[in-house]
Amino acid sequence: MRALTVLGLLLVLATSVVSAQTPSSCAPTGDLQFVCGQNGPEDLVVVPGGQWVVASAFGGSGVNLVRVSDRVSLVAYPSASAKERFDAKAYAGCPGPPDAAAKAKFSTHGLSLQPGRNSVHRLLVVAHGSRESIEVFELDARSATPALTWIGCAVAPDPIGLNSVRWLADGGFVASNFLARNIDTESRAKMLAGERNGELWDWHVGSGWKKVPGSEAAGANGLEISEDGKLFYVAAWGTQSFFRLSRGAATPKRDEIPLGFRVDNIRWAKDGTLLAAGQRDTAPGSQSTVVVKIDPKTMKVQRVLERPNIEAFGAGTVAVEVGNDIWVGSFRGDRIAMFRR
C-alpha cells in the first residue's frame, strides 16, 4: 500500500470537501457570521488585548492575522514586513530560517502564544512542508499592526507527525504526535478505531525531544497545561475522549473521560474552564461542529454548541472567545465562523 504523509492524508479529505463546499459569498448564514479570506484556519489564538487573532493556514501557506474590529485578514508570514533574527543559542539544532521553497509550502497547523512584556510575545507554530517542525516567532503588537519576526525552530525527529503545541514557562514547549509521517491508510484506520499510536513530546534546548510518560493516545491532538504547570489536558481524537495527565511525577496520574465526538483543539475560556472543539462525524460533507466546556477540576462537561455541516462551514477544530463571540476555526474552507455566546 502506498505510504502517505499525515498532511497528505488530511489534505485529501480537506481538498475534496473544500472544492465542493466553498461558498462564493461571505454573507451571514442565519445567526452565523464569518471571517473570510482564510485557507483552512485549523487553529486560532487571541493576541493579548483582544484586538487581533492569529490563524493558521492548514490548507495553504503561512500565518494570518485577523483584526477583530473589522475582520480584515492579512498574511503576517511569509510577508514583506516579516523579519528574521535567528537565536541559535535558544534554538540550537535548528538549521536556520525557512528558505524560499519552504516558505512557498509553509502549511501551518497548531498554534500557541506565550504572553510577553510590553506587548512582545512568543508565537509557536506547527509547520509542515519541507520540514516537520515547531517554528518560533516574536510577535510584536506594539504597533498598529502586529509584526512577526522568525527567531528559531525545532525540527521533529522521524516519524513524528506534529499537530498541536503549547509553550512552557521555562522556554521549552510540549507538542502532540497525532499521526506518524509516511503512515499507511490501514494504520490511520486503526487510530480512528481507537488504537494508541502517538503521544506528547517535550522539547528543551538542552535535552531536545523527549516522550512525556503516560501520554500515549489514539490521535493525540489539542493540548493545554494548568497555570501551575503540573497538569496536561489532552484531546484524544481517535478515542473521542479527553484526559488530564499529571506532569513530572514518577508515576503519572491520568483521568480520562469520553466526549462522544472527535475532539480537536483545546483552549482556556475566560471563566477558567476549557473549550474543546471537534467533529461529530468523519465522512466528508457530514462533519458537524461540536464545542463543549470542560471543568478542569471536576471533569464535568457542558455543551456550548453543536451545528450540522453546511455549505458555508463545517468540521470545526478550535473555539476561542473573542469579545462576546466564540470564533470557531476549521481545517478546511476559507473562513472562521462567529457564534454569539
C-alpha positions as CSV (number, residue, x, y, z in Angstrom):
1,M,0.0,0.0,0.0
2,R,1.4,3.4,-0.9
3,A,2.6,5.4,2.0
4,L,1.1,8.9,2.6
5,T,2.2,11.6,5.0
6,V,-0.1,12.7,7.8
7,L,-0.5,16.1,6.0
8,G,-1.4,14.3,2.7
9,L,-4.0,12.1,4.4
10,L,-5.7,15.0,5.9
11,L,-5.5,17.3,2.9
12,V,-7.0,14.6,0.6
13,L,-10.1,14.8,2.8
14,A,-10.0,18.6,3.2
15,T,-9.5,19.3,-0.5
16,S,-12.3,17.1,-1.7
17,V,-14.7,19.0,0.6
18,V,-13.3,22.5,0.0
19,S,-13.8,22.2,-3.7
20,A,-17.4,21.2,-3.4
21,Q,-18.4,23.3,-0.5
22,T,-16.6,26.7,-0.5
23,P,-19.4,29.2,-1.0
24,S,-19.0,32.3,-3.1
25,S,-20.3,34.7,-0.5
26,C,-19.1,35.7,2.9
27,A,-22.6,36.9,3.9
28,P,-24.1,35.7,7.2
29,T,-26.0,32.5,7.3
30,G,-28.8,32.6,9.8
31,D,-27.2,33.6,13.1
32,L,-23.7,32.8,11.8
33,Q,-21.2,35.4,10.7
34,F,-17.8,34.8,9.2
35,V,-14.3,36.0,8.9
36,C,-13.3,35.1,5.3
37,G,-10.0,35.2,3.4
38,Q,-8.6,32.1,5.2
39,N,-7.3,28.8,4.0
40,G,-8.0,26.1,6.4
41,P,-7.8,28.1,9.7
42,E,-7.3,24.9,11.8
43,D,-6.1,26.7,14.9
44,L,-6.7,30.2,16.4
45,V,-5.1,32.2,19.3
46,V,-6.1,35.6,20.6
47,V,-3.4,38.2,21.0
48,P,-3.4,39.8,24.5
49,G,-5.7,42.8,24.4
50,G,-8.2,41.1,22.2
51,Q,-7.8,43.3,19.1
52,W,-6.1,40.6,16.9
53,V,-6.5,36.9,16.3
54,V,-3.7,34.7,14.8
55,A,-5.0,32.0,12.4
56,S,-3.1,29.0,10.9
57,A,-3.4,28.1,7.3
58,F,-3.6,24.3,7.2
59,G,-4.9,24.3,3.6
60,G,-2.5,26.8,2.3
61,S,0.7,28.6,3.4
62,G,1.7,31.0,6.2
63,V,0.4,32.6,9.3
64,N,-2.6,35.0,9.2
65,L,-3.6,37.9,11.4
66,V,-7.2,39.0,11.7
67,R,-8.2,42.4,13.0
68,V,-11.2,41.9,15.3
69,S,-12.7,45.4,14.8
70,D,-13.4,45.0,11.0
71,R,-12.4,41.3,10.5
72,V,-9.8,42.2,7.9
73,S,-7.3,39.4,7.4
74,L,-3.6,39.7,6.3
75,V,-0.7,37.4,5.8
76,A,1.8,38.0,8.6
77,Y,4.3,35.4,7.5
78,P,5.8,35.0,5.0
79,S,5.4,38.6,4.0
80,A,7.5,41.7,3.1
81,S,7.0,43.1,6.7
82,A,8.2,39.9,8.4
83,K,11.8,39.7,9.7
84,E,14.3,37.0,10.7
85,R,16.6,37.1,13.7
86,F,17.9,33.7,14.4
87,D,18.6,32.9,18.1
88,A,21.0,30.0,17.5
89,K,21.6,29.6,21.3
90,A,18.0,29.3,22.3
91,Y,17.1,27.0,19.4
92,A,20.3,25.0,19.0
93,G,19.9,22.3,16.3
94,C,17.6,24.5,14.1
95,P,19.1,24.5,10.6
96,G,18.0,28.1,10.1
97,P,15.1,30.1,8.8
98,P,12.8,28.6,6.1
99,D,14.2,29.2,2.6
100,A,12.1,30.4,-0.3
101,A,10.9,26.9,-1.3
102,A,9.9,26.2,2.4
103,K,8.0,29.4,2.6
104,A,6.1,28.6,-0.5
105,K,4.8,25.4,1.1
106,F,4.6,26.6,4.7
107,S,1.5,24.7,5.8
108,T,0.7,25.7,9.4
109,H,-1.3,23.7,12.0
110,G,-1.3,24.2,15.8
111,L,-0.5,27.5,17.4
112,S,0.5,28.7,20.9
113,L,1.0,32.2,22.1
114,Q,3.1,32.9,25.2
115,P,2.3,36.4,26.5
116,G,5.4,38.6,27.0
117,R,6.3,42.0,28.4
118,N,5.5,45.3,26.7
119,S,3.2,43.6,24.1
120,V,6.0,41.5,22.7
121,H,5.0,37.8,22.7
122,R,6.3,34.4,21.6
123,L,4.3,32.6,18.9
124,L,4.9,28.8,18.4
125,V,3.6,27.4,15.1
126,V,3.4,23.7,14.0
127,A,4.6,23.7,10.4
128,H,4.6,21.0,7.7
129,G,6.3,21.1,4.3
130,S,10.0,20.8,3.7
131,R,10.5,20.1,7.4
132,E,8.2,18.9,10.2
133,S,8.8,21.5,12.9
134,I,7.9,23.9,15.5
135,E,8.7,27.4,14.1
136,V,9.2,30.1,16.7
137,F,8.3,33.8,16.2
138,E,8.4,37.0,18.1
139,L,5.0,38.7,17.7
140,D,5.4,42.5,18.3
141,A,2.0,44.0,19.0
142,R,3.2,47.5,19.9
143,S,2.4,49.0,16.5
144,A,-1.0,49.4,14.9
145,T,-0.5,46.1,13.0
146,P,1.4,43.3,14.8
147,A,4.6,42.2,13.1
148,L,6.3,38.7,13.1
149,T,10.0,38.0,13.4
150,W,11.2,34.4,12.9
151,I,13.7,33.5,15.7
152,G,14.2,29.8,15.6
153,C,12.8,26.3,15.2
154,A,12.9,22.7,16.5
155,V,12.7,20.0,13.8
156,A,10.8,16.9,14.9
157,P,12.5,13.6,14.7
158,D,11.2,11.0,12.2
159,P,8.5,9.8,12.0
160,I,6.6,12.2,14.4
161,G,3.7,13.9,12.8
162,L,3.1,17.1,14.8
163,N,-0.4,18.5,15.4
164,S,-0.6,20.9,18.4
165,V,1.9,22.8,20.6
166,R,1.9,24.5,23.9
167,W,4.5,26.8,25.4
168,L,6.2,26.1,28.7
169,A,7.2,28.8,31.2
170,D,10.9,27.6,31.2
171,G,11.3,28.3,27.4
172,G,10.5,24.8,26.2
173,F,7.3,23.5,24.8
174,V,5.2,20.4,24.5
175,A,3.7,19.1,21.3
176,S,1.5,16.2,20.2
177,N,2.3,13.4,17.8
178,F,-1.0,12.9,16.1
179,L,-0.1,10.5,13.3
180,A,3.3,9.4,12.1
181,R,4.6,10.6,8.8
182,N,4.7,8.1,5.9
183,I,1.8,6.2,7.5
184,D,-0.4,3.9,5.5
185,T,-4.2,4.1,5.4
186,E,-4.6,0.9,7.4
187,S,-2.7,2.3,10.4
188,R,-4.7,5.5,10.1
189,A,-7.9,3.4,10.3
190,K,-6.6,1.7,13.4
191,M,-6.1,5.1,15.0
192,L,-9.7,6.1,14.1
193,A,-10.8,2.9,15.8
194,G,-9.1,3.8,19.0
195,E,-5.7,2.2,18.8
196,R,-3.0,4.2,20.6
197,N,-0.5,5.4,18.0
198,G,1.1,8.6,19.4
199,E,1.9,10.7,22.5
200,L,3.1,14.0,23.7
201,W,6.7,15.2,23.3
202,D,8.5,17.7,25.4
203,W,11.3,19.9,23.9
204,H,14.0,21.8,25.6
205,V,17.2,23.3,24.2
206,G,19.5,21.3,26.4
207,S,17.8,17.9,26.1
208,G,15.9,18.1,22.8
209,W,12.8,16.0,22.3
210,K,11.6,13.5,24.9
211,K,8.4,11.5,25.2
212,V,6.0,12.5,28.0
213,P,5.4,9.4,30.2
214,G,1.8,8.2,30.3
215,S,0.7,10.4,27.4
216,E,0.1,7.6,24.8
217,A,-3.2,8.2,22.9
218,A,-5.1,7.5,19.7
219,G,-4.6,10.6,17.7
220,A,-3.1,12.8,20.4
221,N,-4.4,16.2,19.3
222,G,-5.0,19.5,21.1
223,L,-3.4,20.2,24.5
224,E,-3.3,22.8,27.3
225,I,-1.5,23.0,30.7
226,S,-2.6,24.1,34.1
227,E,-1.5,27.5,35.4
228,D,0.9,25.9,37.9
229,G,2.4,23.7,35.2
230,K,1.6,20.4,36.9
231,L,-1.2,19.1,34.7
232,F,-1.6,18.5,31.0
233,Y,-5.0,18.5,29.3
234,V,-5.1,16.4,26.1
235,A,-7.6,15.7,23.3
236,A,-7.6,12.1,22.1
237,W,-9.1,12.4,18.6
238,G,-9.1,8.7,17.8
239,T,-11.0,7.6,21.0
240,Q,-13.2,10.7,21.1
241,S,-12.0,11.4,24.6
242,F,-10.2,13.9,26.8
243,F,-7.7,13.2,29.5
244,R,-5.9,15.0,32.3
245,L,-2.3,13.9,33.0
246,S,0.0,14.8,35.9
247,R,3.3,16.3,34.8
248,G,6.7,15.4,36.3
249,A,5.5,12.6,38.6
250,A,7.4,9.3,38.8
251,T,4.1,7.6,38.2
252,P,1.9,9.8,36.1
253,K,-1.8,10.0,37.2
254,R,-4.3,10.0,34.3
255,D,-8.0,10.7,34.3
256,E,-9.9,10.2,31.1
257,I,-13.5,10.9,30.1
258,P,-15.4,10.1,26.8
259,L,-16.8,13.1,24.9
260,G,-18.6,11.4,22.1
261,F,-17.0,13.4,19.3
262,R,-13.6,13.7,17.8
263,V,-12.2,16.4,20.0
264,D,-9.6,18.5,18.2
265,N,-8.1,21.7,19.9
266,I,-8.4,22.9,23.5
267,R,-8.3,26.5,24.7
268,W,-8.8,28.1,28.0
269,A,-12.0,30.1,28.5
270,K,-12.3,33.3,30.5
271,D,-14.2,31.5,33.3
272,G,-11.4,29.0,33.9
273,T,-12.9,26.1,32.0
274,L,-11.5,24.5,28.9
275,L,-13.2,25.0,25.5
276,A,-12.9,21.8,23.5
277,A,-13.9,21.8,19.8
278,G,-14.2,19.0,17.3
279,Q,-16.3,17.0,14.8
280,R,-19.2,14.6,15.4
281,D,-18.5,12.7,12.1
282,T,-15.6,11.9,9.9
283,A,-17.3,11.4,6.5
284,P,-16.7,14.3,4.0
285,G,-19.7,16.6,3.9
286,S,-21.1,15.4,7.2
287,Q,-18.6,16.8,9.8
288,S,-20.8,18.6,12.3
289,T,-19.1,21.1,14.7
290,V,-19.2,20.5,18.4
291,V,-17.9,22.8,21.2
292,V,-18.1,21.8,24.9
293,K,-16.8,23.3,28.1
294,I,-14.8,21.0,30.5
295,D,-14.2,21.8,34.1
296,P,-10.5,21.0,34.7
297,K,-11.1,20.1,38.3
298,T,-14.3,18.0,38.2
299,M,-14.1,16.9,34.5
300,K,-17.7,17.9,34.2
301,V,-18.8,18.6,30.6
302,Q,-21.2,21.2,29.4
303,R,-22.3,21.5,25.8
304,V,-21.8,25.0,24.3
305,L,-22.9,24.4,20.7
306,E,-23.4,21.8,18.1
307,R,-24.1,22.7,14.4
308,P,-24.5,20.4,11.4
309,N,-22.2,20.7,8.4
310,I,-23.5,23.4,6.0
311,E,-22.1,24.7,2.7
312,A,-20.7,27.7,4.4
313,F,-19.0,26.0,7.4
314,G,-18.3,22.6,8.9
315,A,-15.6,20.4,10.6
316,G,-14.9,22.8,13.5
317,T,-11.5,22.3,15.1
318,V,-10.9,25.1,17.6
319,A,-13.0,27.6,19.7
320,V,-11.8,30.8,21.2
321,E,-13.6,33.7,23.0
322,V,-13.4,37.0,21.2
323,G,-15.4,39.7,22.9
324,N,-19.0,38.4,23.1
325,D,-18.5,35.9,20.4
326,I,-16.9,32.4,20.0
327,W,-14.8,32.1,16.9
328,V,-14.5,28.6,15.5
329,G,-11.8,27.5,13.0
330,S,-11.8,24.5,10.7
331,F,-9.1,22.5,8.9
332,R,-10.9,23.2,5.6
333,G,-12.6,26.1,3.9
334,D,-12.0,29.8,3.6
335,R,-13.5,31.1,6.8
336,I,-13.8,31.3,10.6
337,A,-17.3,31.0,12.0
338,M,-18.5,33.5,14.6
339,F,-21.1,32.2,17.1
340,R,-22.8,34.6,19.6
341,R,-22.2,33.3,23.1
